[in-house]
Amino acid sequence: MLAPAPTIVPHVPAPAAPTYSGTTSMLIQGDRIPGPDMTLTNFCVAHRWMEGVCSKLEENGYSGSHTFQYAQWDKLQEAGLKVGEILQLKHAIATWSLPQGL
C-alpha cells in the first residue's frame, strides 16, 4: 500500500513590522498627524510634566508642539533627556497627536 501524498503547505511570510512611512525615529509616527499647536509651556502643563523635562526641551530649541513633527527620538538623549523623560514624551505625543484622516 502506498502512503498518501504529502500535503503541500504554501509558505506565508510573516508580516513586516510597521515602518511608519519609512521611519520609526520621528516623534510623531507616520500613521498620525500633529495635534493642536501649543506653546511648550502649555504642552508641559497639559501633560503634567516635571519642570526639568520642559527645561531640557526648551534649552535644546523646542519652542512648542509644532517642533515635534521634525524631531527624532534618538536626538532626545543627546539633548539630555533621561529614558523615563523620553517615555513621558512618547506618551504625551501619542495622546496629543491624531490619527491621519481626521
Chimera marker file (.cmm) of the C-alpha trace (Angstrom):
<marker_set name="trace">
<marker id="1" x="0.000" y="0.000" z="0.000" r="1" g="1" b="0" radius="0.5"/>
<marker id="2" x="1.280" y="3.428" z="-0.930" r="1" g="1" b="0" radius="0.5"/>
<marker id="3" x="1.477" y="6.244" z="1.578" r="1" g="1" b="0" radius="0.5"/>
<marker id="4" x="-0.739" y="9.237" z="0.842" r="1" g="1" b="0" radius="0.5"/>
<marker id="5" x="0.930" y="12.097" z="-0.978" r="1" g="1" b="0" radius="0.5"/>
<marker id="6" x="2.287" y="14.725" z="1.421" r="1" g="1" b="0" radius="0.5"/>
<marker id="7" x="0.243" y="17.853" z="1.842" r="1" g="1" b="0" radius="0.5"/>
<marker id="8" x="1.985" y="20.877" z="0.429" r="1" g="1" b="0" radius="0.5"/>
<marker id="9" x="1.582" y="23.886" z="2.674" r="1" g="1" b="0" radius="0.5"/>
<marker id="10" x="2.237" y="27.223" z="0.986" r="1" g="1" b="0" radius="0.5"/>
<marker id="11" x="4.863" y="29.444" z="2.564" r="1" g="1" b="0" radius="0.5"/>
<marker id="12" x="3.258" y="32.521" z="4.059" r="1" g="1" b="0" radius="0.5"/>
<marker id="13" x="5.813" y="35.160" z="5.028" r="1" g="1" b="0" radius="0.5"/>
<marker id="14" x="5.457" y="36.817" z="8.406" r="1" g="1" b="0" radius="0.5"/>
<marker id="15" x="4.010" y="40.313" z="8.204" r="1" g="1" b="0" radius="0.5"/>
<marker id="16" x="6.586" y="43.070" z="8.213" r="1" g="1" b="0" radius="0.5"/>
<marker id="17" x="6.834" y="45.323" z="11.225" r="1" g="1" b="0" radius="0.5"/>
<marker id="18" x="5.174" y="48.685" z="10.665" r="1" g="1" b="0" radius="0.5"/>
<marker id="19" x="7.597" y="51.287" z="9.387" r="1" g="1" b="0" radius="0.5"/>
<marker id="20" x="5.502" y="54.423" z="9.837" r="1" g="1" b="0" radius="0.5"/>
<marker id="21" x="6.330" y="55.985" z="6.500" r="1" g="1" b="0" radius="0.5"/>
<marker id="22" x="9.831" y="54.566" z="6.417" r="1" g="1" b="0" radius="0.5"/>
<marker id="23" x="10.968" y="55.679" z="9.837" r="1" g="1" b="0" radius="0.5"/>
<marker id="24" x="10.192" y="54.995" z="13.450" r="1" g="1" b="0" radius="0.5"/>
<marker id="25" x="12.712" y="57.528" z="14.687" r="1" g="1" b="0" radius="0.5"/>
<marker id="26" x="10.392" y="60.527" z="14.347" r="1" g="1" b="0" radius="0.5"/>
<marker id="27" x="8.440" y="61.701" z="17.405" r="1" g="1" b="0" radius="0.5"/>
<marker id="28" x="5.157" y="61.588" z="15.515" r="1" g="1" b="0" radius="0.5"/>
<marker id="29" x="4.563" y="58.200" z="13.920" r="1" g="1" b="0" radius="0.5"/>
<marker id="30" x="3.789" y="58.114" z="10.216" r="1" g="1" b="0" radius="0.5"/>
<marker id="31" x="0.211" y="56.988" z="10.795" r="1" g="1" b="0" radius="0.5"/>
<marker id="32" x="-0.529" y="60.089" z="12.883" r="1" g="1" b="0" radius="0.5"/>
<marker id="33" x="-0.580" y="63.851" z="12.363" r="1" g="1" b="0" radius="0.5"/>
<marker id="34" x="0.337" y="66.675" z="14.755" r="1" g="1" b="0" radius="0.5"/>
<marker id="35" x="-2.302" y="67.689" z="17.263" r="1" g="1" b="0" radius="0.5"/>
<marker id="36" x="-3.206" y="71.272" z="18.129" r="1" g="1" b="0" radius="0.5"/>
<marker id="37" x="-0.432" y="73.861" z="18.078" r="1" g="1" b="0" radius="0.5"/>
<marker id="38" x="0.613" y="74.654" z="21.652" r="1" g="1" b="0" radius="0.5"/>
<marker id="39" x="3.436" y="76.550" z="23.288" r="1" g="1" b="0" radius="0.5"/>
<marker id="40" x="5.936" y="74.302" z="25.027" r="1" g="1" b="0" radius="0.5"/>
<marker id="41" x="4.791" y="75.656" z="28.402" r="1" g="1" b="0" radius="0.5"/>
<marker id="42" x="1.139" y="74.869" z="27.662" r="1" g="1" b="0" radius="0.5"/>
<marker id="43" x="2.063" y="71.421" z="26.338" r="1" g="1" b="0" radius="0.5"/>
<marker id="44" x="4.046" y="70.679" z="29.508" r="1" g="1" b="0" radius="0.5"/>
<marker id="45" x="1.194" y="71.852" z="31.738" r="1" g="1" b="0" radius="0.5"/>
<marker id="46" x="-1.401" y="69.883" z="29.758" r="1" g="1" b="0" radius="0.5"/>
<marker id="47" x="0.635" y="66.678" z="30.122" r="1" g="1" b="0" radius="0.5"/>
<marker id="48" x="1.683" y="67.361" z="33.746" r="1" g="1" b="0" radius="0.5"/>
<marker id="49" x="5.404" y="67.156" z="33.079" r="1" g="1" b="0" radius="0.5"/>
<marker id="50" x="8.017" y="67.994" z="35.634" r="1" g="1" b="0" radius="0.5"/>
<marker id="51" x="9.819" y="71.295" z="35.065" r="1" g="1" b="0" radius="0.5"/>
<marker id="52" x="13.090" y="69.522" z="34.245" r="1" g="1" b="0" radius="0.5"/>
<marker id="53" x="11.718" y="67.894" z="31.105" r="1" g="1" b="0" radius="0.5"/>
<marker id="54" x="10.360" y="71.163" z="29.781" r="1" g="1" b="0" radius="0.5"/>
<marker id="55" x="13.579" y="72.985" z="30.623" r="1" g="1" b="0" radius="0.5"/>
<marker id="56" x="15.696" y="70.456" z="28.734" r="1" g="1" b="0" radius="0.5"/>
<marker id="57" x="13.439" y="70.677" z="25.690" r="1" g="1" b="0" radius="0.5"/>
<marker id="58" x="13.470" y="74.479" z="25.800" r="1" g="1" b="0" radius="0.5"/>
<marker id="59" x="17.266" y="74.566" z="26.181" r="1" g="1" b="0" radius="0.5"/>
<marker id="60" x="17.510" y="72.471" z="23.018" r="1" g="1" b="0" radius="0.5"/>
<marker id="61" x="15.322" y="74.781" z="20.960" r="1" g="1" b="0" radius="0.5"/>
<marker id="62" x="11.913" y="73.149" z="21.245" r="1" g="1" b="0" radius="0.5"/>
<marker id="63" x="9.514" y="76.074" z="21.441" r="1" g="1" b="0" radius="0.5"/>
<marker id="64" x="6.169" y="74.379" z="21.015" r="1" g="1" b="0" radius="0.5"/>
<marker id="65" x="4.290" y="71.359" z="19.770" r="1" g="1" b="0" radius="0.5"/>
<marker id="66" x="4.866" y="72.398" z="16.149" r="1" g="1" b="0" radius="0.5"/>
<marker id="67" x="8.535" y="71.380" z="16.527" r="1" g="1" b="0" radius="0.5"/>
<marker id="68" x="7.687" y="67.760" z="17.419" r="1" g="1" b="0" radius="0.5"/>
<marker id="69" x="6.876" y="66.777" z="13.834" r="1" g="1" b="0" radius="0.5"/>
<marker id="70" x="10.510" y="67.359" z="12.827" r="1" g="1" b="0" radius="0.5"/>
<marker id="71" x="12.191" y="65.832" z="15.882" r="1" g="1" b="0" radius="0.5"/>
<marker id="72" x="13.721" y="62.375" z="16.252" r="1" g="1" b="0" radius="0.5"/>
<marker id="73" x="13.731" y="60.123" z="19.294" r="1" g="1" b="0" radius="0.5"/>
<marker id="74" x="17.480" y="59.488" z="19.209" r="1" g="1" b="0" radius="0.5"/>
<marker id="75" x="18.174" y="63.222" z="19.439" r="1" g="1" b="0" radius="0.5"/>
<marker id="76" x="16.343" y="63.463" z="22.761" r="1" g="1" b="0" radius="0.5"/>
<marker id="77" x="19.040" y="61.555" z="24.636" r="1" g="1" b="0" radius="0.5"/>
<marker id="78" x="21.611" y="63.838" z="23.047" r="1" g="1" b="0" radius="0.5"/>
<marker id="79" x="19.508" y="66.713" z="24.390" r="1" g="1" b="0" radius="0.5"/>
<marker id="80" x="19.961" y="65.324" z="27.903" r="1" g="1" b="0" radius="0.5"/>
<marker id="81" x="16.594" y="63.678" z="28.467" r="1" g="1" b="0" radius="0.5"/>
<marker id="82" x="16.620" y="60.550" z="30.600" r="1" g="1" b="0" radius="0.5"/>
<marker id="83" x="14.913" y="57.341" z="29.499" r="1" g="1" b="0" radius="0.5"/>
<marker id="84" x="11.906" y="57.955" z="31.762" r="1" g="1" b="0" radius="0.5"/>
<marker id="85" x="11.558" y="61.511" z="30.492" r="1" g="1" b="0" radius="0.5"/>
<marker id="86" x="11.593" y="60.256" z="26.901" r="1" g="1" b="0" radius="0.5"/>
<marker id="87" x="8.866" y="57.773" z="27.811" r="1" g="1" b="0" radius="0.5"/>
<marker id="88" x="6.801" y="60.622" z="29.271" r="1" g="1" b="0" radius="0.5"/>
<marker id="89" x="7.205" y="62.496" z="25.998" r="1" g="1" b="0" radius="0.5"/>
<marker id="90" x="6.326" y="59.381" z="23.998" r="1" g="1" b="0" radius="0.5"/>
<marker id="91" x="3.080" y="59.017" z="25.948" r="1" g="1" b="0" radius="0.5"/>
<marker id="92" x="2.273" y="62.707" z="25.574" r="1" g="1" b="0" radius="0.5"/>
<marker id="93" x="2.921" y="62.607" z="21.804" r="1" g="1" b="0" radius="0.5"/>
<marker id="94" x="0.685" y="59.533" z="21.465" r="1" g="1" b="0" radius="0.5"/>
<marker id="95" x="-2.200" y="61.246" z="23.286" r="1" g="1" b="0" radius="0.5"/>
<marker id="96" x="-1.699" y="64.658" z="21.630" r="1" g="1" b="0" radius="0.5"/>
<marker id="97" x="-1.259" y="63.518" z="18.019" r="1" g="1" b="0" radius="0.5"/>
<marker id="98" x="-4.227" y="62.485" z="15.893" r="1" g="1" b="0" radius="0.5"/>
<marker id="99" x="-4.812" y="59.530" z="13.559" r="1" g="1" b="0" radius="0.5"/>
<marker id="100" x="-4.478" y="60.508" z="9.901" r="1" g="1" b="0" radius="0.5"/>
<marker id="101" x="-7.767" y="61.159" z="8.167" r="1" g="1" b="0" radius="0.5"/>
<marker id="102" x="-9.461" y="63.068" z="10.976" r="1" g="1" b="0" radius="0.5"/>
<link id1="1" id2="2" r="1" g="1" b="0" radius="0.2"/>
<link id1="2" id2="3" r="1" g="1" b="0" radius="0.2"/>
<link id1="3" id2="4" r="1" g="1" b="0" radius="0.2"/>
<link id1="4" id2="5" r="1" g="1" b="0" radius="0.2"/>
<link id1="5" id2="6" r="1" g="1" b="0" radius="0.2"/>
<link id1="6" id2="7" r="1" g="1" b="0" radius="0.2"/>
<link id1="7" id2="8" r="1" g="1" b="0" radius="0.2"/>
<link id1="8" id2="9" r="1" g="1" b="0" radius="0.2"/>
<link id1="9" id2="10" r="1" g="1" b="0" radius="0.2"/>
<link id1="10" id2="11" r="1" g="1" b="0" radius="0.2"/>
<link id1="11" id2="12" r="1" g="1" b="0" radius="0.2"/>
<link id1="12" id2="13" r="1" g="1" b="0" radius="0.2"/>
<link id1="13" id2="14" r="1" g="1" b="0" radius="0.2"/>
<link id1="14" id2="15" r="1" g="1" b="0" radius="0.2"/>
<link id1="15" id2="16" r="1" g="1" b="0" radius="0.2"/>
<link id1="16" id2="17" r="1" g="1" b="0" radius="0.2"/>
<link id1="17" id2="18" r="1" g="1" b="0" radius="0.2"/>
<link id1="18" id2="19" r="1" g="1" b="0" radius="0.2"/>
<link id1="19" id2="20" r="1" g="1" b="0" radius="0.2"/>
<link id1="20" id2="21" r="1" g="1" b="0" radius="0.2"/>
<link id1="21" id2="22" r="1" g="1" b="0" radius="0.2"/>
<link id1="22" id2="23" r="1" g="1" b="0" radius="0.2"/>
<link id1="23" id2="24" r="1" g="1" b="0" radius="0.2"/>
<link id1="24" id2="25" r="1" g="1" b="0" radius="0.2"/>
<link id1="25" id2="26" r="1" g="1" b="0" radius="0.2"/>
<link id1="26" id2="27" r="1" g="1" b="0" radius="0.2"/>
<link id1="27" id2="28" r="1" g="1" b="0" radius="0.2"/>
<link id1="28" id2="29" r="1" g="1" b="0" radius="0.2"/>
<link id1="29" id2="30" r="1" g="1" b="0" radius="0.2"/>
<link id1="30" id2="31" r="1" g="1" b="0" radius="0.2"/>
<link id1="31" id2="32" r="1" g="1" b="0" radius="0.2"/>
<link id1="32" id2="33" r="1" g="1" b="0" radius="0.2"/>
<link id1="33" id2="34" r="1" g="1" b="0" radius="0.2"/>
<link id1="34" id2="35" r="1" g="1" b="0" radius="0.2"/>
<link id1="35" id2="36" r="1" g="1" b="0" radius="0.2"/>
<link id1="36" id2="37" r="1" g="1" b="0" radius="0.2"/>
<link id1="37" id2="38" r="1" g="1" b="0" radius="0.2"/>
<link id1="38" id2="39" r="1" g="1" b="0" radius="0.2"/>
<link id1="39" id2="40" r="1" g="1" b="0" radius="0.2"/>
<link id1="40" id2="41" r="1" g="1" b="0" radius="0.2"/>
<link id1="41" id2="42" r="1" g="1" b="0" radius="0.2"/>
<link id1="42" id2="43" r="1" g="1" b="0" radius="0.2"/>
<link id1="43" id2="44" r="1" g="1" b="0" radius="0.2"/>
<link id1="44" id2="45" r="1" g="1" b="0" radius="0.2"/>
<link id1="45" id2="46" r="1" g="1" b="0" radius="0.2"/>
<link id1="46" id2="47" r="1" g="1" b="0" radius="0.2"/>
<link id1="47" id2="48" r="1" g="1" b="0" radius="0.2"/>
<link id1="48" id2="49" r="1" g="1" b="0" radius="0.2"/>
<link id1="49" id2="50" r="1" g="1" b="0" radius="0.2"/>
<link id1="50" id2="51" r="1" g="1" b="0" radius="0.2"/>
<link id1="51" id2="52" r="1" g="1" b="0" radius="0.2"/>
<link id1="52" id2="53" r="1" g="1" b="0" radius="0.2"/>
<link id1="53" id2="54" r="1" g="1" b="0" radius="0.2"/>
<link id1="54" id2="55" r="1" g="1" b="0" radius="0.2"/>
<link id1="55" id2="56" r="1" g="1" b="0" radius="0.2"/>
<link id1="56" id2="57" r="1" g="1" b="0" radius="0.2"/>
<link id1="57" id2="58" r="1" g="1" b="0" radius="0.2"/>
<link id1="58" id2="59" r="1" g="1" b="0" radius="0.2"/>
<link id1="59" id2="60" r="1" g="1" b="0" radius="0.2"/>
<link id1="60" id2="61" r="1" g="1" b="0" radius="0.2"/>
<link id1="61" id2="62" r="1" g="1" b="0" radius="0.2"/>
<link id1="62" id2="63" r="1" g="1" b="0" radius="0.2"/>
<link id1="63" id2="64" r="1" g="1" b="0" radius="0.2"/>
<link id1="64" id2="65" r="1" g="1" b="0" radius="0.2"/>
<link id1="65" id2="66" r="1" g="1" b="0" radius="0.2"/>
<link id1="66" id2="67" r="1" g="1" b="0" radius="0.2"/>
<link id1="67" id2="68" r="1" g="1" b="0" radius="0.2"/>
<link id1="68" id2="69" r="1" g="1" b="0" radius="0.2"/>
<link id1="69" id2="70" r="1" g="1" b="0" radius="0.2"/>
<link id1="70" id2="71" r="1" g="1" b="0" radius="0.2"/>
<link id1="71" id2="72" r="1" g="1" b="0" radius="0.2"/>
<link id1="72" id2="73" r="1" g="1" b="0" radius="0.2"/>
<link id1="73" id2="74" r="1" g="1" b="0" radius="0.2"/>
<link id1="74" id2="75" r="1" g="1" b="0" radius="0.2"/>
<link id1="75" id2="76" r="1" g="1" b="0" radius="0.2"/>
<link id1="76" id2="77" r="1" g="1" b="0" radius="0.2"/>
<link id1="77" id2="78" r="1" g="1" b="0" radius="0.2"/>
<link id1="78" id2="79" r="1" g="1" b="0" radius="0.2"/>
<link id1="79" id2="80" r="1" g="1" b="0" radius="0.2"/>
<link id1="80" id2="81" r="1" g="1" b="0" radius="0.2"/>
<link id1="81" id2="82" r="1" g="1" b="0" radius="0.2"/>
<link id1="82" id2="83" r="1" g="1" b="0" radius="0.2"/>
<link id1="83" id2="84" r="1" g="1" b="0" radius="0.2"/>
<link id1="84" id2="85" r="1" g="1" b="0" radius="0.2"/>
<link id1="85" id2="86" r="1" g="1" b="0" radius="0.2"/>
<link id1="86" id2="87" r="1" g="1" b="0" radius="0.2"/>
<link id1="87" id2="88" r="1" g="1" b="0" radius="0.2"/>
<link id1="88" id2="89" r="1" g="1" b="0" radius="0.2"/>
<link id1="89" id2="90" r="1" g="1" b="0" radius="0.2"/>
<link id1="90" id2="91" r="1" g="1" b="0" radius="0.2"/>
<link id1="91" id2="92" r="1" g="1" b="0" radius="0.2"/>
<link id1="92" id2="93" r="1" g="1" b="0" radius="0.2"/>
<link id1="93" id2="94" r="1" g="1" b="0" radius="0.2"/>
<link id1="94" id2="95" r="1" g="1" b="0" radius="0.2"/>
<link id1="95" id2="96" r="1" g="1" b="0" radius="0.2"/>
<link id1="96" id2="97" r="1" g="1" b="0" radius="0.2"/>
<link id1="97" id2="98" r="1" g="1" b="0" radius="0.2"/>
<link id1="98" id2="99" r="1" g="1" b="0" radius="0.2"/>
<link id1="99" id2="100" r="1" g="1" b="0" radius="0.2"/>
<link id1="100" id2="101" r="1" g="1" b="0" radius="0.2"/>
<link id1="101" id2="102" r="1" g="1" b="0" radius="0.2"/>
</marker_set>
